[in-house]
Protein backbone atom coordinates (compact mmCIF):
# COMPACT_ATOMS: atom_id res chain seq x y z
CA UNK A 1 0.00 0.00 0.00
CA UNK A 2 2.90 2.34 0.72
CA UNK A 3 4.32 1.99 -2.79
CA UNK A 4 0.87 2.60 -4.26
CA UNK A 5 0.43 5.78 -2.20
CA UNK A 6 3.92 6.97 -3.17
CA UNK A 7 3.09 6.51 -6.84
CA UNK A 8 -0.22 8.36 -6.43
CA UNK A 9 1.37 11.30 -4.62
CA UNK A 10 4.07 11.59 -7.30
CA UNK A 11 1.59 11.07 -10.17
CA UNK A 12 3.34 7.92 -11.41
CA UNK A 13 0.09 6.00 -11.98
CA UNK A 14 -2.44 6.33 -14.80
CA UNK A 15 -4.98 9.18 -14.43
CA UNK A 16 -7.77 6.77 -13.46
CA UNK A 17 -6.14 6.37 -10.02
CA UNK A 18 -5.64 10.09 -9.32
CA UNK A 19 -9.18 10.70 -8.02
CA UNK A 20 -9.27 7.84 -5.51
CA UNK A 21 -7.65 9.76 -2.65
CA UNK A 22 -8.10 13.42 -1.69
CA UNK A 23 -5.97 15.73 0.40
CA UNK A 24 -7.51 17.34 3.47
CA UNK A 25 -7.13 20.80 1.93
CA UNK A 26 -9.53 19.78 -0.86
CA UNK A 27 -12.17 18.63 1.63
CA UNK A 28 -12.35 21.82 3.74
CA UNK A 29 -11.17 25.38 3.22
CA UNK A 30 -9.34 26.13 6.46
CA UNK A 31 -5.66 25.62 7.19
CA UNK A 32 -4.66 22.90 9.62
CA UNK A 33 -1.36 21.18 10.30
CA UNK A 34 -2.76 18.10 8.53
CA UNK A 35 -4.05 19.89 5.43
CA UNK A 36 -1.44 18.20 3.21
CA UNK A 37 -2.28 14.69 4.48
CA UNK A 38 -4.69 12.39 2.72
CA UNK A 39 -8.26 12.61 3.96
CA UNK A 40 -9.55 9.57 5.85
CA UNK A 41 -13.24 9.02 5.25
CA UNK A 42 -15.25 7.51 8.09
CA UNK A 43 -17.22 4.41 7.24
CA UNK A 44 -20.39 3.39 9.02
CA UNK A 45 -19.74 -0.24 9.93
CA UNK A 46 -23.04 -0.79 11.73
CA UNK A 47 -24.70 -1.92 8.49
CA UNK A 48 -21.89 -4.40 7.79
CA UNK A 49 -22.06 -5.76 11.33
CA UNK A 50 -25.82 -6.22 11.06
CA UNK A 51 -25.50 -8.10 7.77
CA UNK A 52 -22.79 -10.36 9.20
CA UNK A 53 -24.94 -11.08 12.27
CA UNK A 54 -27.96 -11.97 10.11
CA UNK A 55 -25.77 -14.23 7.99
CA UNK A 56 -24.35 -16.03 11.01
CA UNK A 57 -27.84 -16.36 12.50
CA UNK A 58 -29.09 -18.02 9.32
CA UNK A 59 -26.32 -20.65 9.18
CA UNK A 60 -27.05 -24.16 10.41
CA UNK A 61 -25.71 -24.95 13.87
CA UNK A 62 -23.30 -27.67 12.64
CA UNK A 63 -21.58 -25.17 10.30
CA UNK A 64 -21.22 -22.64 13.13
CA UNK A 65 -19.49 -25.30 15.27
CA UNK A 66 -16.84 -25.84 12.56
CA UNK A 67 -15.62 -22.23 12.64
PDB file of N, CA, C and O in Angstrom, chain B, residues numbered from 101:
ATOM      1  N   UNK B 101       0.823  -1.182   0.000  1.00  0.00           N
ATOM      2  CA  UNK B 101       0.000   0.000   0.000  1.00  0.00           C
ATOM      3  C   UNK B 101       0.874   1.255   0.000  1.00  0.00           C
ATOM      4  O   UNK B 101       0.516   2.264  -0.607  1.00  0.00           O
ATOM      5  N   UNK B 102       2.010   1.192   0.676  1.00  0.00           N
ATOM      6  CA  UNK B 102       2.905   2.337   0.722  1.00  0.00           C
ATOM      7  C   UNK B 102       3.441   2.719  -0.641  1.00  0.00           C
ATOM      8  O   UNK B 102       3.524   3.902  -0.970  1.00  0.00           O
ATOM      9  N   UNK B 103       3.807   1.724  -1.437  1.00  0.00           N
ATOM     10  CA  UNK B 103       4.324   1.988  -2.792  1.00  0.00           C
ATOM     11  C   UNK B 103       3.226   2.597  -3.650  1.00  0.00           C
ATOM     12  O   UNK B 103       3.473   3.521  -4.426  1.00  0.00           O
ATOM     13  N   UNK B 104       2.009   2.073  -3.506  1.00  0.00           N
ATOM     14  CA  UNK B 104       0.873   2.597  -4.262  1.00  0.00           C
ATOM     15  C   UNK B 104       0.626   4.070  -3.909  1.00  0.00           C
ATOM     16  O   UNK B 104       0.422   4.894  -4.801  1.00  0.00           O
ATOM     17  N   UNK B 105       0.645   4.400  -2.617  1.00  0.00           N
ATOM     18  CA  UNK B 105       0.429   5.783  -2.197  1.00  0.00           C
ATOM     19  C   UNK B 105       1.564   6.694  -2.669  1.00  0.00           C
ATOM     20  O   UNK B 105       1.322   7.842  -3.041  1.00  0.00           O
ATOM     21  N   UNK B 106       2.794   6.190  -2.656  1.00  0.00           N
ATOM     22  CA  UNK B 106       3.921   6.967  -3.166  1.00  0.00           C
ATOM     23  C   UNK B 106       3.710   7.292  -4.635  1.00  0.00           C
ATOM     24  O   UNK B 106       3.917   8.427  -5.064  1.00  0.00           O
ATOM     25  N   UNK B 107       3.298   6.293  -5.403  1.00  0.00           N
ATOM     26  CA  UNK B 107       3.087   6.511  -6.837  1.00  0.00           C
ATOM     27  C   UNK B 107       1.930   7.467  -7.099  1.00  0.00           C
ATOM     28  O   UNK B 107       1.976   8.248  -8.049  1.00  0.00           O
ATOM     29  N   UNK B 108       0.892   7.412  -6.262  1.00  0.00           N
ATOM     30  CA  UNK B 108      -0.217   8.356  -6.426  1.00  0.00           C
ATOM     31  C   UNK B 108       0.250   9.769  -6.117  1.00  0.00           C
ATOM     32  O   UNK B 108      -0.039  10.697  -6.873  1.00  0.00           O
ATOM     33  N   UNK B 109       0.971   9.944  -5.010  1.00  0.00           N
ATOM     34  CA  UNK B 109       1.375  11.300  -4.618  1.00  0.00           C
ATOM     35  C   UNK B 109       2.384  11.906  -5.577  1.00  0.00           C
ATOM     36  O   UNK B 109       2.505  13.129  -5.648  1.00  0.00           O
ATOM     37  N   UNK B 110       3.109  11.079  -6.316  1.00  0.00           N
ATOM     38  CA  UNK B 110       4.073  11.589  -7.297  1.00  0.00           C
ATOM     39  C   UNK B 110       3.565  11.455  -8.737  1.00  0.00           C
ATOM     40  O   UNK B 110       4.325  11.611  -9.693  1.00  0.00           O
ATOM     41  N   UNK B 111       2.272  11.166  -8.873  1.00  0.00           N
ATOM     42  CA  UNK B 111       1.589  11.069 -10.171  1.00  0.00           C
ATOM     43  C   UNK B 111       2.299  10.110 -11.124  1.00  0.00           C
ATOM     44  O   UNK B 111       2.509  10.425 -12.295  1.00  0.00           O
ATOM     45  N   UNK B 112       2.665   8.938 -10.607  1.00  0.00           N
ATOM     46  CA  UNK B 112       3.336   7.917 -11.410  1.00  0.00           C
ATOM     47  C   UNK B 112       2.386   6.830 -11.894  1.00  0.00           C
ATOM     48  O   UNK B 112       2.806   5.886 -12.564  1.00  0.00           O
ATOM     49  N   UNK B 113       1.106   6.963 -11.557  1.00  0.00           N
ATOM     50  CA  UNK B 113       0.093   5.996 -11.978  1.00  0.00           C
ATOM     51  C   UNK B 113      -0.796   6.615 -13.047  1.00  0.00           C
ATOM     52  O   UNK B 113      -0.821   7.836 -13.198  1.00  0.00           O
ATOM     53  N   UNK B 114      -1.525   5.792 -13.790  1.00  0.00           N
ATOM     54  CA  UNK B 114      -2.445   6.327 -14.797  1.00  0.00           C
ATOM     55  C   UNK B 114      -3.483   7.270 -14.160  1.00  0.00           C
ATOM     56  O   UNK B 114      -3.775   7.157 -12.970  1.00  0.00           O
ATOM     57  N   UNK B 115      -4.027   8.183 -14.944  1.00  0.00           N
ATOM     58  CA  UNK B 115      -4.981   9.178 -14.428  1.00  0.00           C
ATOM     59  C   UNK B 115      -6.206   8.584 -13.730  1.00  0.00           C
ATOM     60  O   UNK B 115      -6.801   9.236 -12.872  1.00  0.00           O
ATOM     61  N   UNK B 116      -6.584   7.367 -14.084  1.00  0.00           N
ATOM     62  CA  UNK B 116      -7.774   6.769 -13.459  1.00  0.00           C
ATOM     63  C   UNK B 116      -7.614   6.591 -11.951  1.00  0.00           C
ATOM     64  O   UNK B 116      -8.616   6.495 -11.242  1.00  0.00           O
ATOM     65  N   UNK B 117      -6.386   6.546 -11.443  1.00  0.00           N
ATOM     66  CA  UNK B 117      -6.143   6.375 -10.017  1.00  0.00           C
ATOM     67  C   UNK B 117      -6.016   7.698  -9.265  1.00  0.00           C
ATOM     68  O   UNK B 117      -6.010   7.700  -8.034  1.00  0.00           O
ATOM     69  N   UNK B 118      -5.916   8.805  -9.964  1.00  0.00           N
ATOM     70  CA  UNK B 118      -5.640  10.086  -9.322  1.00  0.00           C
ATOM     71  C   UNK B 118      -6.803  10.614  -8.484  1.00  0.00           C
ATOM     72  O   UNK B 118      -6.580  11.426  -7.586  1.00  0.00           O
ATOM     73  N   UNK B 119      -8.023  10.184  -8.745  1.00  0.00           N
ATOM     74  CA  UNK B 119      -9.179  10.701  -8.017  1.00  0.00           C
ATOM     75  C   UNK B 119      -9.642   9.786  -6.894  1.00  0.00           C
ATOM     76  O   UNK B 119     -10.704  10.013  -6.314  1.00  0.00           O
ATOM     77  N   UNK B 120      -8.871   8.762  -6.580  1.00  0.00           N
ATOM     78  CA  UNK B 120      -9.271   7.844  -5.510  1.00  0.00           C
ATOM     79  C   UNK B 120      -9.081   8.485  -4.143  1.00  0.00           C
ATOM     80  O   UNK B 120      -9.947   8.357  -3.278  1.00  0.00           O
ATOM     81  N   UNK B 121      -7.972   9.166  -3.935  1.00  0.00           N
ATOM     82  CA  UNK B 121      -7.649   9.765  -2.650  1.00  0.00           C
ATOM     83  C   UNK B 121      -7.643  11.282  -2.777  1.00  0.00           C
ATOM     84  O   UNK B 121      -7.278  11.829  -3.818  1.00  0.00           O
ATOM     85  N   UNK B 122      -8.054  11.957  -1.699  1.00  0.00           N
ATOM     86  CA  UNK B 122      -8.099  13.417  -1.690  1.00  0.00           C
ATOM     87  C   UNK B 122      -7.312  13.944  -0.508  1.00  0.00           C
ATOM     88  O   UNK B 122      -7.292  13.330   0.559  1.00  0.00           O
ATOM     89  N   UNK B 123      -6.664  15.081  -0.697  1.00  0.00           N
ATOM     90  CA  UNK B 123      -5.965  15.729   0.403  1.00  0.00           C
ATOM     91  C   UNK B 123      -6.967  16.468   1.286  1.00  0.00           C
ATOM     92  O   UNK B 123      -8.032  16.878   0.824  1.00  0.00           O
ATOM     93  N   UNK B 124      -6.620  16.631   2.541  1.00  0.00           N
ATOM     94  CA  UNK B 124      -7.505  17.337   3.473  1.00  0.00           C
ATOM     95  C   UNK B 124      -7.825  18.744   2.998  1.00  0.00           C
ATOM     96  O   UNK B 124      -8.939  19.222   3.210  1.00  0.00           O
ATOM     97  N   UNK B 125      -6.877  19.417   2.360  1.00  0.00           N
ATOM     98  CA  UNK B 125      -7.128  20.801   1.933  1.00  0.00           C
ATOM     99  C   UNK B 125      -8.135  20.894   0.790  1.00  0.00           C
ATOM    100  O   UNK B 125      -8.603  21.989   0.478  1.00  0.00           O
ATOM    101  N   UNK B 126      -8.478  19.775   0.160  1.00  0.00           N
ATOM    102  CA  UNK B 126      -9.526  19.784  -0.857  1.00  0.00           C
ATOM    103  C   UNK B 126     -10.895  19.477  -0.262  1.00  0.00           C
ATOM    104  O   UNK B 126     -11.920  19.683  -0.912  1.00  0.00           O
ATOM    105  N   UNK B 127     -10.910  18.982   0.977  1.00  0.00           N
ATOM    106  CA  UNK B 127     -12.170  18.626   1.633  1.00  0.00           C
ATOM    107  C   UNK B 127     -12.743  19.820   2.387  1.00  0.00           C
ATOM    108  O   UNK B 127     -13.958  20.016   2.385  1.00  0.00           O
ATOM    109  N   UNK B 128     -11.901  20.620   3.032  1.00  0.00           N
ATOM    110  CA  UNK B 128     -12.346  21.818   3.739  1.00  0.00           C
ATOM    111  C   UNK B 128     -11.415  22.981   3.415  1.00  0.00           C
ATOM    112  O   UNK B 128     -10.295  22.780   2.946  1.00  0.00           O
ATOM    113  N   UNK B 129     -11.886  24.190   3.667  1.00  0.00           N
ATOM    114  CA  UNK B 129     -11.175  25.384   3.220  1.00  0.00           C
ATOM    115  C   UNK B 129     -10.347  26.082   4.288  1.00  0.00           C
ATOM    116  O   UNK B 129      -9.901  27.207   4.063  1.00  0.00           O
ATOM    117  N   UNK B 130     -10.127  25.466   5.433  1.00  0.00           N
ATOM    118  CA  UNK B 130      -9.335  26.131   6.459  1.00  0.00           C
ATOM    119  C   UNK B 130      -8.007  25.414   6.651  1.00  0.00           C
ATOM    120  O   UNK B 130      -7.904  24.205   6.443  1.00  0.00           O
ATOM    121  N   UNK B 131      -7.009  26.162   7.043  1.00  0.00           N
ATOM    122  CA  UNK B 131      -5.659  25.625   7.194  1.00  0.00           C
ATOM    123  C   UNK B 131      -5.517  24.867   8.512  1.00  0.00           C
ATOM    124  O   UNK B 131      -5.890  25.366   9.574  1.00  0.00           O
ATOM    125  N   UNK B 132      -4.982  23.681   8.426  1.00  0.00           N
ATOM    126  CA  UNK B 132      -4.659  22.902   9.617  1.00  0.00           C
ATOM    127  C   UNK B 132      -3.270  22.317   9.409  1.00  0.00           C
ATOM    128  O   UNK B 132      -2.735  22.365   8.301  1.00  0.00           O
ATOM    129  N   UNK B 133      -2.689  21.773  10.455  1.00  0.00           N
ATOM    130  CA  UNK B 133      -1.360  21.184  10.295  1.00  0.00           C
ATOM    131  C   UNK B 133      -1.406  19.881   9.502  1.00  0.00           C
ATOM    132  O   UNK B 133      -0.368  19.369   9.082  1.00  0.00           O
ATOM    133  N   UNK B 134      -2.612  19.346   9.297  1.00  0.00           N
ATOM    134  CA  UNK B 134      -2.761  18.103   8.534  1.00  0.00           C
ATOM    135  C   UNK B 134      -3.370  18.343   7.152  1.00  0.00           C
ATOM    136  O   UNK B 134      -3.834  17.401   6.511  1.00  0.00           O
ATOM    137  N   UNK B 135      -3.372  19.579   6.694  1.00  0.00           N
ATOM    138  CA  UNK B 135      -4.045  19.890   5.432  1.00  0.00           C
ATOM    139  C   UNK B 135      -3.387  19.237   4.224  1.00  0.00           C
ATOM    140  O   UNK B 135      -4.036  19.074   3.190  1.00  0.00           O
ATOM    141  N   UNK B 136      -2.124  18.861   4.326  1.00  0.00           N
ATOM    142  CA  UNK B 136      -1.436  18.204   3.215  1.00  0.00           C
ATOM    143  C   UNK B 136      -1.480  16.679   3.311  1.00  0.00           C
ATOM    144  O   UNK B 136      -0.924  15.992   2.454  1.00  0.00           O
ATOM    145  N   UNK B 137      -2.131  16.145   4.337  1.00  0.00           N
ATOM    146  CA  UNK B 137      -2.284  14.692   4.480  1.00  0.00           C
ATOM    147  C   UNK B 137      -3.493  14.228   3.681  1.00  0.00           C
ATOM    148  O   UNK B 137      -4.361  15.026   3.328  1.00  0.00           O
ATOM    149  N   UNK B 138      -3.539  12.948   3.404  1.00  0.00           N
ATOM    150  CA  UNK B 138      -4.694  12.392   2.715  1.00  0.00           C
ATOM    151  C   UNK B 138      -5.873  12.313   3.665  1.00  0.00           C
ATOM    152  O   UNK B 138      -5.714  11.991   4.843  1.00  0.00           O
ATOM    153  N   UNK B 139      -7.056  12.607   3.147  1.00  0.00           N
ATOM    154  CA  UNK B 139      -8.262  12.612   3.956  1.00  0.00           C
ATOM    155  C   UNK B 139      -8.715  11.184   4.224  1.00  0.00           C
ATOM    156  O   UNK B 139      -8.771  10.366   3.306  1.00  0.00           O
ATOM    157  N   UNK B 140      -9.038  10.883   5.474  1.00  0.00           N
ATOM    158  CA  UNK B 140      -9.553   9.568   5.849  1.00  0.00           C
ATOM    159  C   UNK B 140     -11.060   9.679   6.023  1.00  0.00           C
ATOM    160  O   UNK B 140     -11.545  10.376   6.915  1.00  0.00           O
ATOM    161  N   UNK B 141     -11.788   8.992   5.168  1.00  0.00           N
ATOM    162  CA  UNK B 141     -13.243   9.017   5.252  1.00  0.00           C
ATOM    163  C   UNK B 141     -13.704   8.015   6.298  1.00  0.00           C
ATOM    164  O   UNK B 141     -13.184   6.902   6.380  1.00  0.00           O
ATOM    165  N   UNK B 142     -14.680   8.417   7.091  1.00  0.00           N
ATOM    166  CA  UNK B 142     -15.245   7.511   8.087  1.00  0.00           C
ATOM    167  C   UNK B 142     -16.295   6.635   7.423  1.00  0.00           C
ATOM    168  O   UNK B 142     -17.084   7.092   6.595  1.00  0.00           O
ATOM    169  N   UNK B 143     -16.285   5.369   7.805  1.00  0.00           N
ATOM    170  CA  UNK B 143     -17.221   4.408   7.238  1.00  0.00           C
ATOM    171  C   UNK B 143     -18.141   3.919   8.341  1.00  0.00           C
ATOM    172  O   UNK B 143     -17.691   3.569   9.431  1.00  0.00           O
ATOM    173  N   UNK B 144     -19.427   3.900   8.048  1.00  0.00           N
ATOM    174  CA  UNK B 144     -20.389   3.394   9.017  1.00  0.00           C
ATOM    175  C   UNK B 144     -20.391   1.873   8.936  1.00  0.00           C
ATOM    176  O   UNK B 144     -20.877   1.302   7.960  1.00  0.00           O
ATOM    177  N   UNK B 145     -19.852   1.218   9.957  1.00  0.00           N
ATOM    178  CA  UNK B 145     -19.741  -0.239   9.933  1.00  0.00           C
ATOM    179  C   UNK B 145     -20.931  -0.931  10.570  1.00  0.00           C
ATOM    180  O   UNK B 145     -20.995  -2.160  10.576  1.00  0.00           O
ATOM    181  N   UNK B 146     -21.880  -0.167  11.109  1.00  0.00           N
ATOM    182  CA  UNK B 146     -23.042  -0.790  11.732  1.00  0.00           C
ATOM    183  C   UNK B 146     -23.823  -1.640  10.740  1.00  0.00           C
ATOM    184  O   UNK B 146     -24.294  -2.722  11.090  1.00  0.00           O
ATOM    185  N   UNK B 147     -23.967  -1.166   9.508  1.00  0.00           N
ATOM    186  CA  UNK B 147     -24.698  -1.920   8.491  1.00  0.00           C
ATOM    187  C   UNK B 147     -23.976  -3.229   8.191  1.00  0.00           C
ATOM    188  O   UNK B 147     -24.617  -4.274   8.081  1.00  0.00           O
ATOM    189  N   UNK B 148     -22.658  -3.188   8.057  1.00  0.00           N
ATOM    190  CA  UNK B 148     -21.886  -4.399   7.793  1.00  0.00           C
ATOM    191  C   UNK B 148     -22.005  -5.380   8.939  1.00  0.00           C
ATOM    192  O   UNK B 148     -22.148  -6.582   8.715  1.00  0.00           O
ATOM    193  N   UNK B 149     -21.947  -4.883  10.168  1.00  0.00           N
ATOM    194  CA  UNK B 149     -22.061  -5.756  11.328  1.00  0.00           C
ATOM    195  C   UNK B 149     -23.434  -6.402  11.391  1.00  0.00           C
ATOM    196  O   UNK B 149     -23.548  -7.572  11.756  1.00  0.00           O
ATOM    197  N   UNK B 150     -24.476  -5.661  11.042  1.00  0.00           N
ATOM    198  CA  UNK B 150     -25.825  -6.217  11.058  1.00  0.00           C
ATOM    199  C   UNK B 150     -25.972  -7.311  10.008  1.00  0.00           C
ATOM    200  O   UNK B 150     -26.588  -8.344  10.271  1.00  0.00           O
ATOM    201  N   UNK B 151     -25.413  -7.091   8.819  1.00  0.00           N
ATOM    202  CA  UNK B 151     -25.496  -8.103   7.768  1.00  0.00           C
ATOM    203  C   UNK B 151     -24.740  -9.362   8.164  1.00  0.00           C
ATOM    204  O   UNK B 151     -25.213 -10.472   7.921  1.00  0.00           O
ATOM    205  N   UNK B 152     -23.564  -9.198   8.772  1.00  0.00           N
ATOM    206  CA  UNK B 152     -22.786 -10.355   9.201  1.00  0.00           C
ATOM    207  C   UNK B 152     -23.526 -11.120  10.291  1.00  0.00           C
ATOM    208  O   UNK B 152     -23.499 -12.350  10.303  1.00  0.00           O
ATOM    209  N   UNK B 153     -24.187 -10.414  11.205  1.00  0.00           N
ATOM    210  CA  UNK B 153     -24.938 -11.080  12.273  1.00  0.00           C
ATOM    211  C   UNK B 153     -26.111 -11.857  11.685  1.00  0.00           C
ATOM    212  O   UNK B 153     -26.360 -12.993  12.088  1.00  0.00           O
ATOM    213  N   UNK B 154     -26.835 -11.263  10.738  1.00  0.00           N
ATOM    214  CA  UNK B 154     -27.959 -11.972  10.111  1.00  0.00           C
ATOM    215  C   UNK B 154     -27.466 -13.203   9.365  1.00  0.00           C
ATOM    216  O   UNK B 154     -28.118 -14.247   9.385  1.00  0.00           O
ATOM    217  N   UNK B 155     -26.320 -13.085   8.710  1.00  0.00           N
ATOM    218  CA  UNK B 155     -25.773 -14.229   7.993  1.00  0.00           C
ATOM    219  C   UNK B 155     -25.409 -15.336   8.963  1.00  0.00           C
ATOM    220  O   UNK B 155     -25.739 -16.498   8.727  1.00  0.00           O
ATOM    221  N   UNK B 156     -24.736 -14.995  10.049  1.00  0.00           N
ATOM    222  CA  UNK B 156     -24.349 -16.026  11.010  1.00  0.00           C
ATOM    223  C   UNK B 156     -25.568 -16.620  11.703  1.00  0.00           C
ATOM    224  O   UNK B 156     -25.555 -17.796  12.065  1.00  0.00           O
ATOM    225  N   UNK B 157     -26.618 -15.831  11.894  1.00  0.00           N
ATOM    226  CA  UNK B 157     -27.845 -16.358  12.501  1.00  0.00           C
ATOM    227  C   UNK B 157     -28.566 -17.318  11.573  1.00  0.00           C
ATOM    228  O   UNK B 157     -29.294 -18.194  12.039  1.00  0.00           O
ATOM    229  N   UNK B 158     -28.377 -17.171  10.271  1.00  0.00           N
ATOM    230  CA  UNK B 158     -29.089 -18.024   9.320  1.00  0.00           C
ATOM    231  C   UNK B 158     -28.341 -19.319   9.005  1.00  0.00           C
ATOM    232  O   UNK B 158     -28.899 -20.210   8.365  1.00  0.00           O
ATOM    233  N   UNK B 159     -27.082 -19.437   9.447  1.00  0.00           N
ATOM    234  CA  UNK B 159     -26.320 -20.651   9.176  1.00  0.00           C
ATOM    235  C   UNK B 159     -26.761 -21.788  10.091  1.00  0.00           C
ATOM    236  O   UNK B 159     -27.118 -21.561  11.247  1.00  0.00           O
ATOM    237  N   UNK B 160     -26.733 -23.012   9.568  1.00  0.00           N
ATOM    238  CA  UNK B 160     -27.055 -24.157  10.414  1.00  0.00           C
ATOM    239  C   UNK B 160     -26.055 -24.293  11.562  1.00  0.00           C
ATOM    240  O   UNK B 160     -24.896 -23.898  11.441  1.00  0.00           O
ATOM    241  N   UNK B 161     -26.517 -24.849  12.659  1.00  0.00           N
ATOM    242  CA  UNK B 161     -25.711 -24.947  13.866  1.00  0.00           C
ATOM    243  C   UNK B 161     -24.434 -25.753  13.646  1.00  0.00           C
ATOM    244  O   UNK B 161     -23.389 -25.400  14.193  1.00  0.00           O
ATOM    245  N   UNK B 162     -24.493 -26.827  12.859  1.00  0.00           N
ATOM    246  CA  UNK B 162     -23.299 -27.665  12.639  1.00  0.00           C
ATOM    247  C   UNK B 162     -22.205 -26.901  11.872  1.00  0.00           C
ATOM    248  O   UNK B 162     -21.021 -27.172  12.071  1.00  0.00           O
ATOM    249  N   UNK B 163     -22.572 -25.976  11.021  1.00  0.00           N
ATOM    250  CA  UNK B 163     -21.577 -25.167  10.304  1.00  0.00           C
ATOM    251  C   UNK B 163     -20.941 -24.166  11.273  1.00  0.00           C
ATOM    252  O   UNK B 163     -19.735 -23.925  11.218  1.00  0.00           O
ATOM    253  N   UNK B 164     -21.750 -23.590  12.152  1.00  0.00           N
ATOM    254  CA  UNK B 164     -21.222 -22.642  13.130  1.00  0.00           C
ATOM    255  C   UNK B 164     -20.208 -23.303  14.063  1.00  0.00           C
ATOM    256  O   UNK B 164     -19.248 -22.660  14.488  1.00  0.00           O
ATOM    257  N   UNK B 165     -20.414 -24.582  14.384  1.00  0.00           N
ATOM    258  CA  UNK B 165     -19.491 -25.297  15.265  1.00  0.00           C
ATOM    259  C   UNK B 165     -18.139 -25.521  14.602  1.00  0.00           C
ATOM    260  O   UNK B 165     -17.134 -25.656  15.300  1.00  0.00           O
ATOM    261  N   UNK B 166     -18.088 -25.563  13.271  1.00  0.00           N
ATOM    262  CA  UNK B 166     -16.838 -25.839  12.557  1.00  0.00           C
ATOM    263  C   UNK B 166     -15.920 -24.621  12.508  1.00  0.00           C
ATOM    264  O   UNK B 166     -14.726 -24.762  12.247  1.00  0.00           O
ATOM    265  N   UNK B 167     -16.459 -23.430  12.754  1.00  0.00           N
ATOM    266  CA  UNK B 167     -15.620 -22.225  12.642  1.00  0.00           C
ATOM    267  C   UNK B 167     -14.956 -21.877  13.941  1.00  0.00           C
ATOM    268  O   UNK B 167     -14.219 -20.894  14.014  1.00  0.00           O
TER     269      UNK B 167
END
